[in-house]
Amino acid sequence: MLLDTASLYYRAYFGVPDSVRAPDGTPVNAVRGLLDFIARLVQDHRPDDLVACMDADWRPQWRVDLIPSYKAHRVAEERDEGPDAEETPDTLAPQVPMIEAVLDAIGIARVGVEGYEADDVIGTLAGLATGPVDIVTGDRDLYQLVDDARGARVLYPLKGVGNLQLTDEAVLREKYGVDGTGYVDLALLRGDPSDGLPGVPGIGEKTAAKLLDAYGDLAGIMAAVDDPAAKLTPSQRKKLDESRPYIAVAPTVVRVASDVPLPEFDPTLPKEPLDPATLDELAAQWGLGGSLQRLLTTLSE
């Protein structure tokens, strides 16, 4: 099981009241919410291995170099963290180091690699897996990793993590008309305002799906642009032709990396805390209470 950790703690932060606080008054709603999420995931799905994948770099320069608008609107312009810090709620950012410390003390593998997003870590680990893989994320970008032959599916939270959409190729074909490999082409044609991806003007999700159904893939669509006999509308042909510079680089930006240089780590889900003394200190300091205990009990079982 591979966790898109930031996606989950964002959901926890907005799903758990910020009245959930440590003894000193510090909000710990994201920390406790994430621990509850992991406990429920382990209880319901019983993974042998679990990795909390982290954003060591949420906006890698190599993606920005190709598409300068990539996540540009998320950049916090005038904050103490600097000009290229991600805009996060004031009471969430301080909880991220807490999350990291607690996961480390429990012994849950936590992997982030400088220059790469969590998605890239997930893509690399999914490619290396020798058995079925469950990817837990609220980010549709990772639908591209769905692969029935490899047993890779996305568990997409609809409400908390107790109600998950188990996304396999059948679900993708029903919802989007593509499989996992085709999702990259669909996503880049459609664009994604939340990631600063412009897409091709006038090509929405339904039109992108129809073009992919007709011409197979992005290369087939662009070959049709050059074929006067192809049944593209004049508007589609014009907009696709004008978007060639974007289309040339977008696949590299949208496709998750599969060759991230991973550090050594042990993905085995621990049955007992790796560092009980430190965990006890963190639990007392931050008032982790029932959330931590539920996770520890689930792991021990």
C-alpha positions as CSV (number, residue, x, y, z in Angstrom):
1,M,0.0,0.0,0.0
2,L,1.4,3.4,-1.1
3,L,0.1,6.5,0.6
4,D,0.0,9.9,-1.1
5,T,0.6,11.3,2.3
6,A,0.0,15.0,1.6
7,S,-3.3,14.2,-0.1
8,L,-4.4,12.3,3.0
9,Y,-3.3,14.8,5.6
10,Y,-4.9,17.7,3.7
11,R,-8.2,15.7,3.8
12,A,-7.6,15.0,7.5
13,Y,-7.0,18.7,8.2
14,F,-10.2,19.8,6.6
15,G,-12.2,16.8,7.8
16,V,-11.2,17.0,11.5
17,P,-12.1,20.2,13.5
18,D,-9.2,22.4,14.4
19,S,-10.5,22.3,18.0
20,V,-8.6,19.0,18.2
21,R,-5.5,20.4,19.9
22,A,-2.4,19.4,21.9
23,P,-2.2,20.2,25.6
24,D,-0.4,23.5,24.8
25,G,-3.2,24.5,22.4
26,T,-1.4,23.6,19.1
27,P,-3.8,22.2,16.5
28,V,-3.2,18.5,15.8
29,N,-6.2,17.7,13.7
30,A,-4.2,16.7,10.6
31,V,-1.9,14.5,12.7
32,R,-4.7,12.7,14.5
33,G,-6.8,12.5,11.4
34,L,-4.0,10.9,9.4
35,L,-3.3,8.4,12.1
36,D,-7.0,7.4,12.1
37,F,-6.9,7.2,8.3
38,I,-3.9,4.8,8.4
39,A,-5.6,2.7,11.1
40,R,-8.7,2.3,9.0
41,L,-6.8,1.5,5.8
42,V,-4.7,-1.2,7.6
43,Q,-7.8,-2.6,9.3
44,D,-9.8,-2.8,6.0
45,H,-7.1,-3.8,3.6
46,R,-4.5,-5.7,5.6
47,P,-1.4,-4.7,3.6
48,D,1.9,-6.5,4.3
49,D,3.9,-3.4,3.3
50,L,3.0,0.2,3.6
51,V,5.0,3.3,2.5
52,A,4.1,6.9,3.3
53,C,5.2,8.7,0.2
54,M,6.2,12.4,0.7
55,D,6.6,15.5,-1.3
56,A,10.3,16.3,-0.9
57,D,9.7,18.9,-3.7
58,W,6.1,19.7,-4.5
59,R,7.0,21.8,-7.6
60,P,10.2,20.2,-9.2
61,Q,12.2,22.7,-11.3
62,W,12.4,20.2,-14.2
63,R,8.6,20.3,-14.5
64,V,8.5,24.1,-14.2
65,D,11.3,24.4,-16.9
66,L,9.0,22.6,-19.3
67,I,5.7,24.3,-18.3
68,P,6.3,27.5,-16.3
69,S,2.7,27.7,-15.2
70,Y,3.0,24.3,-13.4
71,K,1.5,24.9,-9.9
72,A,2.4,28.5,-10.2
73,H,-0.8,29.8,-8.6
74,R,0.0,27.7,-5.5
75,V,3.2,29.6,-4.8
76,A,3.1,31.8,-1.8
77,E,4.6,35.1,-2.9
78,E,5.5,37.0,0.2
79,R,5.9,34.5,3.0
80,D,8.7,33.9,5.4
81,E,9.3,30.5,3.7
82,G,10.5,32.2,0.6
83,P,9.1,33.0,-2.9
84,D,8.6,29.4,-3.9
85,A,6.8,28.0,-0.9
86,E,3.5,26.3,-1.3
87,E,0.5,28.1,0.1
88,T,-0.7,25.9,3.0
89,P,-3.2,26.8,5.8
90,D,-1.3,28.5,8.7
91,T,-2.2,25.7,11.1
92,L,-1.4,22.8,8.8
93,A,2.2,23.5,7.9
94,P,3.5,23.2,11.5
95,Q,1.8,19.8,11.8
96,V,3.8,18.2,8.9
97,P,7.0,17.8,11.0
98,M,4.8,16.3,13.7
99,I,3.4,13.8,11.2
100,E,6.9,12.9,10.1
101,A,8.2,12.4,13.6
102,V,5.3,10.2,14.6
103,L,5.5,8.0,11.5
104,D,9.2,7.6,12.1
105,A,8.8,6.6,15.8
106,I,6.1,4.1,14.9
107,G,8.3,2.6,12.2
108,I,6.1,3.3,9.2
109,A,8.4,3.8,6.1
110,R,8.4,7.4,5.0
111,V,10.0,8.1,1.6
112,G,10.6,11.4,-0.1
113,V,13.3,12.2,-2.6
114,E,14.7,15.7,-3.3
115,G,13.6,17.0,-6.7
116,Y,10.6,14.7,-6.9
117,E,6.9,14.8,-5.9
118,A,5.2,12.0,-3.9
119,D,3.5,11.0,-7.1
120,D,7.0,10.2,-8.6
121,V,8.0,8.1,-5.6
122,I,4.7,6.2,-5.9
123,G,5.2,5.7,-9.6
124,T,8.6,4.3,-9.1
125,L,7.6,2.0,-6.2
126,A,4.5,0.8,-8.1
127,G,6.8,-0.2,-11.0
128,L,9.1,-2.1,-8.8
129,A,6.4,-4.0,-6.9
130,T,6.3,-7.7,-7.4
131,G,2.7,-8.1,-6.2
132,P,-0.6,-6.2,-6.1
133,V,-0.4,-2.5,-5.2
134,D,-3.0,-0.3,-3.6
135,I,-2.3,3.4,-4.1
136,V,-4.3,5.6,-1.7
137,T,-4.8,9.2,-3.0
138,G,-7.3,11.9,-3.6
139,D,-5.4,13.0,-6.7
140,R,-6.7,11.7,-10.0
141,D,-3.3,12.1,-11.7
142,L,-2.3,8.8,-10.2
143,Y,-5.1,7.0,-12.2
144,Q,-2.3,6.7,-14.8
145,L,-0.8,3.9,-12.7
146,V,-3.9,1.7,-12.7
147,D,-2.9,-1.6,-14.4
148,D,-5.0,-4.7,-14.0
149,A,-2.3,-7.0,-15.3
150,R,0.1,-5.8,-12.5
151,G,-2.7,-5.6,-9.9
152,A,-2.2,-1.9,-9.4
153,R,-5.3,0.1,-8.5
154,V,-6.1,3.4,-6.9
155,L,-8.2,3.7,-3.7
156,Y,-9.8,7.1,-4.1
157,P,-11.4,8.5,-0.9
158,L,-15.0,9.6,-1.5
159,K,-15.6,10.3,2.2
160,G,-12.8,9.8,4.6
161,V,-11.1,6.5,3.9
162,G,-14.0,4.3,5.0
163,N,-15.7,4.9,1.6
164,L,-13.2,4.4,-1.2
165,Q,-13.6,4.1,-4.9
166,L,-11.6,1.0,-5.9
167,T,-10.4,2.3,-9.2
168,D,-9.3,-0.4,-11.7
169,E,-9.3,-0.3,-15.6
170,A,-13.1,-1.0,-15.8
171,V,-13.8,2.0,-13.7
172,L,-11.5,4.2,-15.8
173,R,-13.1,3.0,-19.0
174,E,-16.6,3.6,-17.6
175,K,-15.8,7.1,-16.3
176,Y,-13.3,8.4,-18.8
177,G,-13.2,6.0,-21.7
178,V,-9.5,5.2,-21.3
179,D,-7.3,2.8,-19.4
180,G,-4.4,3.8,-17.1
181,T,-1.9,4.4,-19.9
182,G,-4.4,6.5,-21.8
183,Y,-5.1,8.7,-18.8
184,V,-1.9,10.7,-19.2
185,D,-3.0,11.7,-22.7
186,L,-6.5,12.5,-21.5
187,A,-5.2,14.6,-18.6
188,L,-2.8,16.7,-20.7
189,L,-5.3,17.4,-23.4
190,R,-8.0,18.3,-20.9
191,G,-5.6,20.3,-18.8
192,D,-5.9,20.8,-15.0
193,P,-6.3,24.3,-13.6
194,S,-5.4,23.0,-10.1
195,D,-1.9,22.1,-11.4
196,G,-1.5,25.0,-13.7
197,L,-1.7,22.8,-16.8
198,P,-3.4,24.8,-19.6
199,G,-4.5,21.8,-21.8
200,V,-5.6,22.4,-25.4
201,P,-8.1,25.2,-25.7
202,G,-11.6,23.9,-26.5
203,I,-10.6,20.3,-25.7
204,G,-12.5,19.2,-22.6
205,E,-12.6,15.8,-21.0
206,K,-15.4,14.4,-23.2
207,T,-13.8,15.6,-26.4
208,A,-10.4,14.3,-25.4
209,A,-11.9,10.9,-24.7
210,K,-13.6,10.9,-28.1
211,L,-10.4,11.8,-29.9
212,L,-8.4,9.1,-28.0
213,D,-11.1,6.6,-28.9
214,A,-10.9,7.6,-32.6
215,Y,-7.1,7.9,-32.9
216,G,-5.7,5.6,-30.2
217,D,-3.3,7.9,-28.4
218,L,-1.7,11.4,-28.5
219,A,0.6,10.5,-31.3
220,G,-2.4,9.2,-33.3
221,I,-4.3,12.4,-32.7
222,M,-1.3,14.6,-33.8
223,A,-0.9,12.4,-36.9
224,A,-4.6,13.1,-37.7
225,V,-3.9,16.8,-37.5
226,D,-1.4,16.4,-40.3
227,D,-3.8,14.2,-42.3
228,P,-6.2,16.3,-44.4
229,A,-8.5,13.2,-44.7
230,A,-8.8,12.8,-40.9
231,K,-12.3,13.7,-39.6
232,L,-11.2,16.4,-37.2
233,T,-13.3,19.6,-37.1
234,P,-11.5,22.7,-38.4
235,S,-11.5,24.1,-34.9
236,Q,-10.0,21.0,-33.4
237,R,-7.3,20.8,-36.1
238,K,-6.4,24.4,-35.6
239,K,-6.3,24.3,-31.8
240,L,-4.3,21.1,-31.7
241,D,-1.9,22.5,-34.3
242,E,-1.4,25.7,-32.4
243,S,-0.8,23.7,-29.2
244,R,2.2,21.7,-30.5
245,P,4.7,23.4,-28.2
246,Y,2.6,22.5,-25.2
247,I,1.9,19.0,-26.4
248,A,5.6,18.3,-27.0
249,V,6.5,18.8,-23.4
250,A,3.3,18.1,-21.5
251,P,3.7,14.3,-21.4
252,T,6.9,14.6,-19.4
253,V,5.3,16.9,-16.9
254,V,2.0,14.9,-16.5
255,R,3.5,11.4,-16.5
256,V,4.9,10.4,-13.1
257,A,8.5,9.5,-12.9
258,S,9.4,5.8,-12.8
259,D,13.1,6.1,-12.1
260,V,13.4,8.0,-8.8
261,P,16.6,7.2,-7.0
262,L,15.1,5.7,-3.8
263,P,16.9,5.5,-0.5
264,E,17.1,2.2,1.4
265,F,14.0,1.6,3.6
266,D,12.0,-1.2,5.1
267,P,8.4,-1.1,3.9
268,T,7.2,-3.9,6.2
269,L,4.3,-2.8,8.3
270,P,5.5,-2.8,12.0
271,K,3.6,-4.8,14.6
272,E,5.0,-2.6,17.4
273,P,6.6,0.8,17.6
274,L,10.2,1.2,16.4
275,D,11.0,3.8,19.1
276,P,8.4,3.4,21.9
277,A,10.1,5.9,24.2
278,T,10.1,8.7,21.6
279,L,6.5,7.8,20.6
280,D,5.4,8.1,24.2
281,E,7.0,11.5,24.5
282,L,5.3,12.7,21.2
283,A,1.9,11.3,22.3
284,A,2.1,13.1,25.6
285,Q,3.4,16.4,24.0
286,W,0.8,16.5,21.3
287,G,-2.1,14.7,22.9
288,L,-2.4,12.0,20.3
289,G,-4.6,9.9,22.5
290,G,-7.1,7.5,21.0
291,S,-5.9,8.1,17.4
292,L,-2.4,6.8,18.1
293,Q,-3.7,4.0,20.3
294,R,-6.2,2.8,17.6
295,L,-3.4,2.6,15.0
296,L,-1.0,0.8,17.4
297,T,-3.7,-1.7,18.3
298,T,-4.5,-2.3,14.6
299,L,-0.9,-2.8,13.8
300,S,-0.4,-5.3,16.7
301,E,-3.4,-7.3,15.4
